């Protein structure tokens, strides 16, 4: 595969209050209105491409609870000491100043699909002609008995980046020699399939670098296999021998409960005690998706594979982690790619611009140790009503050091390119 650099990143993916009280900046006379809920890799990309490629013909409002966005992607590298926190945190100012996007900081509470309005938590409403929902994930807290949002303040999940990421980092840095870290890895489907195992690698890197040879990481998985398993386990054996123990459910027999106060996770096999717990529960689409009535019984949102349009409402598009996107994994690269297809179809709906056949891409890089990066990815297109892979690639075991280093350098270039593509 051709190395993905910042220079051609956009080329690779580019194809593919009552009303009376409404602020003046939300009343655009004569222009069709698009509201985007969620300012991450999917939502911010969609807002930018709708505004940029319509050349101001569409009024775009972007809603997100925060005035800054911390990327979940590359947050493991912050955990491992390869990045600082500021380098994975980005603002929306360029979207506003360069593309005329109206950024609303607050929580979207509900959607009136008949009236085509979004109601904010403060009671104000924002009208739309088309709505893009990109809320990322929420958690099924009771998927791990004893875990809760309150418990996450003690045993962080850090699967939504920000304060949780900083909390996990502080707890990792406090681990002492002879102590144990316990991770509960989530069931499918979840955000970033290789992510938990890259995180294990980065935690082991930190322990090793500090000389904590008797510290240990135990992974209690809810799955019998995981993404890039052979690559990670090869790396763990090479760099972190004796430090990492991975247990499939066929071995531990099932996770029965967690007690964050006691620092224990109980399974059929045993009760494991750790100085630090990292519990990653099952996931579903962000809450606004269910509130809008575009999620099904799976907790995620069915879409039309050719457009990312909701199958439940022709005026709504759902992109990123919240969507049921066929063979595409839930990743930032996927969300960015889906956003461009959705943006193209939104423009086609509202200003009759040309709509091309949908094409999607994804690559997921993972760092195992310094200069040892691996990757997996594919090209996708609609087939039989679903998004299907046309071609795939994955790193192989026993690759040369130079190739693994090139993979890592490629991932750094990709990060620079994608955050520019998302936030301007």
Secondary structure by P-SEA (a helix, b strand, c coil): ccccccccccccccccccccccccccccccbbbbbbccccccaaaaaaaaaaaacccbbbbbbbcccbbbbccaaaaaaacccccccccccaaaaaaccbbbbbcccccccccccccccccccbbbbbcbbbbcccccccccccccccccccccccccccccaaaaaaaaaaaaccccbbbbbbcccccccccaaaaaaaaaaaaaaaaacccccbbbbbcccccccaaaaaaaaaaacccccbbbbccccccccccccccccccccccbbbbccbbbbbccccccaaaaaacccccccbbbbccccccccccccccccccccccccccccaaaaaaaaaaaaaaaaaaacccccccccccbbbbbbccccccccccbbbbbccccccccccccccccccaaaaaaaaaaaaaaaaaaaaaacc
